[in-house]
Amino acid sequence: FYPAKFLLYAIYFNLGIGVFNLVPIPPLDGSRILTGLLPRGIARYYMQLEPFGFLIVLALYMSGWLYRVILPGIHLLCRILGIPGLQV
């Protein structure tokens, strides 16, 4: 048991949650940001995906695409913060 390694994994976990929350799939927070940037008419249609958001996230997770989106975000934040990169 290494306390420093445990702390590092806790940091990776929190970065992963933060990056996941910024994925622009309704109802995640990233979709709120994207909705604010889109024109009103398009944003209205985009937010109609919200009832299916959980299924979209589940499908992305099961296919492995969600991992491909989150991992580069974690690596980028690790570089910015000066934290050793996640070894996969």
DSSP file (Angstrom, degrees, kcal/mol; ACC not computed):
  #  RESIDUE AA STRUCTURE BP1 BP2  ACC     N-H-->O    O-->H-N    N-H-->O    O-->H-N    TCO  KAPPA ALPHA  PHI   PSI    X-CA   Y-CA   Z-CA
    1    1 A F              0   0    0      0, 0.0     0, 0.0     0, 0.0     0, 0.0   0.000 360.0 360.0 360.0 119.3    0.0    0.0    0.0
    2    2 A Y     >  -     0   0    0      1,-0.1     4,-2.2     2,-0.0     5,-0.2  -0.956 360.0-156.7-115.5 116.1    1.5    3.3   -1.1
    3    3 A P  H  > S+     0   0    0      0, 0.0     4,-2.3     0, 0.0     5,-0.2   0.869  95.4  53.5 -59.5 -36.3   -0.3    6.4    0.0
    4    4 A A  H  > S+     0   0    0      2,-0.2     4,-2.1     1,-0.2     5,-0.1   0.897 109.3  48.0 -66.5 -38.9    1.1    8.5   -2.9
    5    5 A K  H  > S+     0   0    0      2,-0.2     4,-2.2     1,-0.2    -1,-0.2   0.888 111.0  51.2 -68.2 -38.6   -0.1    5.9   -5.4
    6    6 A F  H  X S+     0   0    0     -4,-2.2     4,-2.0     2,-0.2    -2,-0.2   0.915 110.3  49.3 -62.9 -42.9   -3.6    5.9   -3.8
    7    7 A L  H  X S+     0   0    0     -4,-2.3     4,-2.1     2,-0.2    -2,-0.2   0.890 109.2  52.8 -62.8 -40.2   -3.7    9.7   -3.9
    8    8 A L  H  X S+     0   0    0     -4,-2.1     4,-2.4     1,-0.2    -1,-0.2   0.905 109.4  47.9 -63.7 -42.0   -2.7    9.7   -7.6
    9    9 A Y  H  X S+     0   0    0     -4,-2.2     4,-2.4     2,-0.2    -1,-0.2   0.852 109.0  54.2 -68.0 -33.1   -5.5    7.3   -8.4
   10   10 A A  H  X S+     0   0    0     -4,-2.0     4,-2.2     2,-0.2    -2,-0.2   0.889 109.1  49.0 -64.5 -38.9   -7.9    9.5   -6.5
   11   11 A I  H  X S+     0   0    0     -4,-2.1     4,-2.6     2,-0.2    -2,-0.2   0.930 110.8  49.6 -65.5 -45.2   -6.8   12.4   -8.6
   12   12 A Y  H  X S+     0   0    0     -4,-2.4     4,-2.5     1,-0.2    -2,-0.2   0.910 110.4  51.5 -58.9 -42.4   -7.2   10.4  -11.8
   13   13 A F  H  X S+     0   0    0     -4,-2.4     4,-2.2     1,-0.2    -1,-0.2   0.930 111.3  46.1 -61.2 -46.7  -10.7    9.4  -10.7
   14   14 A N  H  X S+     0   0    0     -4,-2.2     4,-2.2     1,-0.2    -1,-0.2   0.884 112.4  50.3 -66.6 -38.5  -11.8   12.9  -10.0
   15   15 A L  H  X S+     0   0    0     -4,-2.6     4,-2.6     2,-0.2    -1,-0.2   0.900 109.8  52.2 -63.9 -39.6  -10.3   14.1  -13.3
   16   16 A G  H  X S+     0   0    0     -4,-2.5     4,-2.7    -5,-0.2    -2,-0.2   0.901 109.1  48.6 -63.2 -42.1  -12.2   11.4  -15.1
   17   17 A I  H  X S+     0   0    0     -4,-2.2     4,-2.3     2,-0.2    -1,-0.2   0.906 112.1  50.0 -64.2 -41.0  -15.5   12.4  -13.5
   18   18 A G  H  X S+     0   0    0     -4,-2.2     4,-0.8     2,-0.2    -2,-0.2   0.920 113.4  44.2 -63.9 -44.0  -14.9   16.0  -14.4
   19   19 A V  H >< S+     0   0    0     -4,-2.6     3,-0.7     1,-0.2     4,-0.3   0.909 112.3  53.2 -67.3 -41.7  -14.1   15.1  -18.1
   20   20 A F  H >< S+     0   0    0     -4,-2.7     3,-1.5     1,-0.2    -2,-0.2   0.904 105.5  54.3 -58.6 -42.1  -17.1   12.7  -18.2
   21   21 A N  H 3< S+     0   0    0     -4,-2.3     9,-1.9     1,-0.3     8,-0.4   0.737 104.3  55.9 -66.9 -21.8  -19.4   15.5  -17.0
   22   22 A L  T << S+     0   0    0     -4,-0.8    -1,-0.3    -3,-0.7    -2,-0.2   0.441  75.6 116.9 -91.0   0.4  -18.3   17.8  -19.8
   23   23 A V  S <  S-     0   0    0     -3,-1.5     2,-2.5    -4,-0.3     8,-0.5  -0.540  75.5-122.6 -66.0 129.1  -19.2   15.3  -22.5
   24   24 A P  S    S+     0   0    0      0, 0.0    -1,-0.1     0, 0.0    -2,-0.1  -0.282  70.7 120.2 -79.7  59.8  -21.9   17.1  -24.5
   25   25 A I  S >  S-     0   0    0     -2,-2.5     3,-2.7    -4,-0.1     6,-0.4  -0.985  70.8 -85.9-119.1 122.1  -24.6   14.4  -24.2
   26   26 A P  T 3  S+     0   0    0      0, 0.0     3,-0.1     0, 0.0    21,-0.0  -0.422 111.6  26.8 -60.3 136.2  -27.8   15.5  -22.5
   27   27 A P  T 3  S+     0   0    0      0, 0.0     5,-0.1     0, 0.0    23,-0.0  -0.852 101.1  95.8-101.6  20.7  -28.3   15.6  -19.5
   28   28 A L  S X> S-     0   0    0     -3,-2.7     3,-1.2    -5,-0.1     4,-0.8  -0.294  86.0-108.9 -70.6 160.8  -24.6   16.0  -18.7
   29   29 A D  H 3> S+     0   0    0     -8,-0.4     4,-1.7     1,-0.3     3,-0.4   0.780 114.3  67.0 -64.6 -27.5  -23.3   19.5  -18.0
   30   30 A G  H 3> S+     0   0    0     -9,-1.9     4,-2.3    -7,-0.5    -1,-0.3   0.830  96.4  56.1 -62.0 -30.6  -21.4   19.6  -21.3
   31   31 A S  H <> S+     0   0    0     -3,-1.2     4,-2.4    -8,-0.5    -1,-0.2   0.836 103.3  54.3 -70.4 -31.2  -24.7   19.5  -23.1
   32   32 A R  H  X S+     0   0    0     -4,-0.8     4,-1.7    -3,-0.4    -2,-0.2   0.895 109.4  47.8 -67.4 -39.5  -25.7   22.7  -21.2
   33   33 A I  H  X S+     0   0    0     -4,-1.7     4,-1.0     2,-0.2    -2,-0.2   0.943 113.5  47.0 -64.9 -47.3  -22.6   24.4  -22.4
   34   34 A L  H  X S+     0   0    0     -4,-2.3     4,-1.7     1,-0.2     3,-0.5   0.883 108.5  55.6 -62.9 -38.3  -23.1   23.3  -26.0
   35   35 A T  H  < S+     0   0    0     -4,-2.4    -1,-0.2     1,-0.2    -2,-0.2   0.877 105.2  53.0 -61.5 -37.6  -26.8   24.4  -25.8
   36   36 A G  H  < S+     0   0    0     -4,-1.7    -1,-0.2     1,-0.2    -2,-0.2   0.764 111.8  45.9 -68.2 -24.6  -25.7   27.9  -24.8
   37   37 A L  H  < S+     0   0    0     -4,-1.0    -2,-0.2    -3,-0.5    -1,-0.2   0.711  99.1  83.1 -90.2 -22.8  -23.4   28.1  -27.8
   38   38 A L  S  < S-     0   0    0     -4,-1.7     2,-0.0    -5,-0.1     0, 0.0  -0.441  92.3 -94.9 -80.3 154.0  -25.8   26.7  -30.4
   39   39 A P     >  -     0   0    0      0, 0.0     4,-2.8     0, 0.0     5,-0.2  -0.354  42.9-107.8 -61.2 151.7  -28.5   28.9  -32.2
   40   40 A R  H  > S+     0   0    0      1,-0.2     4,-1.9     2,-0.2     5,-0.1   0.853 115.7  50.4 -55.4 -43.4  -31.8   28.7  -30.4
   41   41 A G  H  > S+     0   0    0      1,-0.2     4,-1.4     2,-0.2    -1,-0.2   0.919 115.0  42.3 -64.0 -44.1  -33.6   26.6  -33.0
   42   42 A I  H  > S+     0   0    0     -3,-0.2     4,-2.5     1,-0.2    -2,-0.2   0.886 111.5  55.9 -69.1 -38.7  -30.9   24.0  -33.2
   43   43 A A  H  X S+     0   0    0     -4,-2.8     4,-2.4     1,-0.2    -1,-0.2   0.870 103.6  55.1 -62.1 -36.7  -30.5   24.0  -29.4
   44   44 A R  H  X S+     0   0    0     -4,-1.9     4,-0.5    -5,-0.2    -1,-0.2   0.930 111.6  42.9 -62.8 -45.1  -34.2   23.2  -29.0
   45   45 A Y  H >< S+     0   0    0     -4,-1.4     3,-0.7     1,-0.2     4,-0.2   0.880 112.5  54.6 -67.4 -37.1  -33.8   20.1  -31.2
   46   46 A Y  H >< S+     0   0    0     -4,-2.5     3,-1.6     1,-0.2    -2,-0.2   0.897 104.1  53.7 -63.5 -40.8  -30.6   19.1  -29.5
   47   47 A M  H >< S+     0   0    0     -4,-2.4     3,-1.5     1,-0.3    -1,-0.2   0.632  90.2  76.4 -73.0 -11.5  -32.2   19.2  -26.0
   48   48 A Q  T << S+     0   0    0     -3,-0.7    -1,-0.3    -4,-0.5    -2,-0.2   0.619  83.1  68.9 -71.4 -10.1  -34.9   16.8  -27.3
   49   49 A L  T X  S+     0   0    0     -3,-1.6     3,-1.8    -4,-0.2     4,-0.4   0.601  72.5  95.4 -77.6 -11.4  -32.2   14.1  -27.0
   50   50 A E  G X  S+     0   0    0     -3,-1.5     3,-1.5     1,-0.3     4,-0.4   0.837  75.9  56.0 -55.6 -41.0  -32.3   14.4  -23.2
   51   51 A P  G 3  S+     0   0    0      0, 0.0    -1,-0.3     0, 0.0     4,-0.2   0.771 113.5  43.5 -62.2 -21.2  -34.7   11.5  -22.5
   52   52 A F  G <> S+     0   0    0     -3,-1.8     4,-2.3    -4,-0.2    -2,-0.2   0.352  84.0 102.7-102.5   5.0  -32.4    9.2  -24.4
   53   53 A G  H <> S+     0   0    0     -3,-1.5     4,-2.8    -4,-0.4     5,-0.2   0.883  79.0  51.3 -57.8 -43.9  -29.2   10.5  -22.8
   54   54 A F  H  > S+     0   0    0     -4,-0.4     4,-2.6     1,-0.2    -1,-0.2   0.911 111.3  47.9 -61.8 -41.6  -28.7    7.6  -20.5
   55   55 A L  H  > S+     0   0    0      2,-0.2     4,-2.5    -4,-0.2    -1,-0.2   0.877 111.6  50.7 -66.8 -36.8  -29.1    5.1  -23.3
   56   56 A I  H  X S+     0   0    0     -4,-2.3     4,-2.4     2,-0.2    -2,-0.2   0.932 112.5  46.1 -65.2 -45.5  -26.6    7.1  -25.4
   57   57 A V  H  X S+     0   0    0     -4,-2.8     4,-2.4     1,-0.2    -2,-0.2   0.914 113.4  49.9 -63.1 -42.3  -24.0    7.2  -22.6
   58   58 A L  H  X S+     0   0    0     -4,-2.6     4,-2.7    -5,-0.2    -2,-0.2   0.909 111.0  48.7 -63.0 -42.6  -24.6    3.4  -22.0
   59   59 A A  H  X S+     0   0    0     -4,-2.5     4,-1.8     2,-0.2     6,-0.3   0.900 112.0  49.0 -64.9 -40.9  -24.1    2.6  -25.7
   60   60 A L  H  X>S+     0   0    0     -4,-2.4     6,-1.9     2,-0.2     5,-0.9   0.884 112.7  48.6 -65.3 -37.8  -20.9    4.7  -25.8
   61   61 A Y  H ><5S+     0   0    0     -4,-2.4     3,-0.6     1,-0.2    -2,-0.2   0.938 111.9  47.6 -66.0 -46.8  -19.7    2.9  -22.7
   62   62 A M  H 3<5S+     0   0    0     -4,-2.7    -1,-0.2     1,-0.2    -2,-0.2   0.820 113.5  48.1 -66.6 -30.5  -20.4   -0.5  -24.0
   63   63 A S  H 3<5S-     0   0    0     -4,-1.8    -1,-0.2    -5,-0.2    -2,-0.2   0.634 111.1-119.3 -84.8 -13.5  -18.8    0.2  -27.3
   64   64 A G  T <X5S+     0   0    0     -4,-0.9     4,-1.2    -3,-0.6    -3,-0.2   0.380  84.2 113.4  92.3  -4.6  -15.7    1.6  -25.8
   65   65 A W  H  >< +     0   0    0     -5,-0.9     4,-1.0    -6,-0.3    -4,-0.2   0.822  69.9  59.5 -71.1 -31.1  -16.1    5.1  -27.3
   66   66 A L  H >> S+     0   0    0     -6,-1.9     4,-2.3     1,-0.2     3,-0.6   0.899 104.2  51.2 -63.8 -39.1  -16.7    6.8  -24.0
   67   67 A Y  H 3> S+     0   0    0     -7,-0.4     4,-2.3     1,-0.2    -1,-0.2   0.867 105.7  55.9 -63.1 -37.6  -13.3    5.6  -22.8
   68   68 A R  H 3< S+     0   0    0     -4,-1.2    -1,-0.2     1,-0.2    -2,-0.2   0.712 111.9  43.6 -69.8 -20.5  -11.8    7.1  -26.0
   69   69 A V  H <X S+     0   0    0     -4,-1.0     4,-0.9    -3,-0.6    -2,-0.2   0.849 117.2  43.0 -88.4 -41.3  -13.3   10.5  -25.2
   70   70 A I  H  X S+     0   0    0     -4,-2.3     4,-2.1     1,-0.2     5,-0.2   0.894 105.4  60.0 -77.2 -40.8  -12.5   10.6  -21.5
   71   71 A L  H  X S+     0   0    0     -4,-2.3     4,-2.4     1,-0.2     5,-0.2   0.901 104.3  48.5 -60.8 -45.2   -8.9    9.2  -21.5
   72   72 A P  H  > S+     0   0    0      0, 0.0     4,-2.4     0, 0.0    -1,-0.2   0.876 110.8  53.4 -62.3 -33.7   -7.4   12.0  -23.7
   73   73 A G  H  X S+     0   0    0     -4,-0.9     4,-2.3     2,-0.2    -2,-0.2   0.899 108.8  48.5 -64.7 -40.3   -9.1   14.6  -21.5
   74   74 A I  H  X S+     0   0    0     -4,-2.1     4,-2.4     2,-0.2    -1,-0.2   0.922 111.9  49.5 -64.6 -44.1   -7.5   13.1  -18.4
   75   75 A H  H  X S+     0   0    0     -4,-2.4     4,-2.2     2,-0.2    -2,-0.2   0.905 110.5  50.4 -62.3 -41.3   -4.1   13.1  -20.1
   76   76 A L  H  X S+     0   0    0     -4,-2.4     4,-2.3     1,-0.2    -1,-0.2   0.933 112.0  46.5 -62.4 -46.6   -4.5   16.7  -21.1
   77   77 A L  H  X S+     0   0    0     -4,-2.3     4,-2.5     1,-0.2    -1,-0.2   0.864 110.0  54.3 -65.9 -35.0   -5.5   17.8  -17.6
   78   78 A C  H  X>S+     0   0    0     -4,-2.4     5,-2.5     2,-0.2     4,-1.1   0.918 110.0  47.3 -63.1 -42.6   -2.6   15.8  -16.2
   79   79 A R  H  <5S+     0   0    0     -4,-2.2     3,-0.3     3,-0.2    -2,-0.2   0.918 113.3  47.9 -63.7 -43.1   -0.1   17.6  -18.5
   80   80 A I  H  <5S+     0   0    0     -4,-2.3    -2,-0.2     1,-0.2    -1,-0.2   0.900 117.4  41.5 -64.2 -41.3   -1.6   21.0  -17.6
   81   81 A L  H  <5S-     0   0    0     -4,-2.5    -1,-0.2    -5,-0.2    -2,-0.2   0.551 110.8-118.7 -85.8  -7.9   -1.5   20.3  -13.8
   82   82 A G  T  <5 +     0   0    0     -4,-1.1    -3,-0.2    -3,-0.3    -4,-0.1   0.806  63.1 145.7  74.7  30.0    1.9   18.6  -13.9
   83   83 A I      < -     0   0    0     -5,-2.5    -1,-0.3    -6,-0.2    -2,-0.1  -0.782  59.7 -97.4 -98.4 142.0    0.7   15.3  -12.7
   84   84 A P        -     0   0    0      0, 0.0     3,-0.1     0, 0.0    -1,-0.1  -0.333  52.2-101.9 -56.6 139.4    2.3   12.0  -13.9
   85   85 A G        -     0   0    0      1,-0.1     2,-0.3    -7,-0.0   -10,-0.1  -0.187  35.8 -96.5 -65.9 154.4    0.2   10.6  -16.7
   86   86 A L        -     0   0    0    -15,-0.1     2,-0.7    -3,-0.1    -1,-0.1  -0.560  34.6-139.7 -70.9 126.6   -2.2    7.7  -16.2
   87   87 A Q              0   0    0     -2,-0.3    -1,-0.1     1,-0.1     0, 0.0  -0.823 360.0 360.0 -93.0 116.1   -0.6    4.4  -17.2
   88   88 A V              0   0    0     -2,-0.7    -1,-0.1     0, 0.0    -2,-0.0   0.390 360.0 360.0-107.7 360.0   -3.0    2.2  -19.1
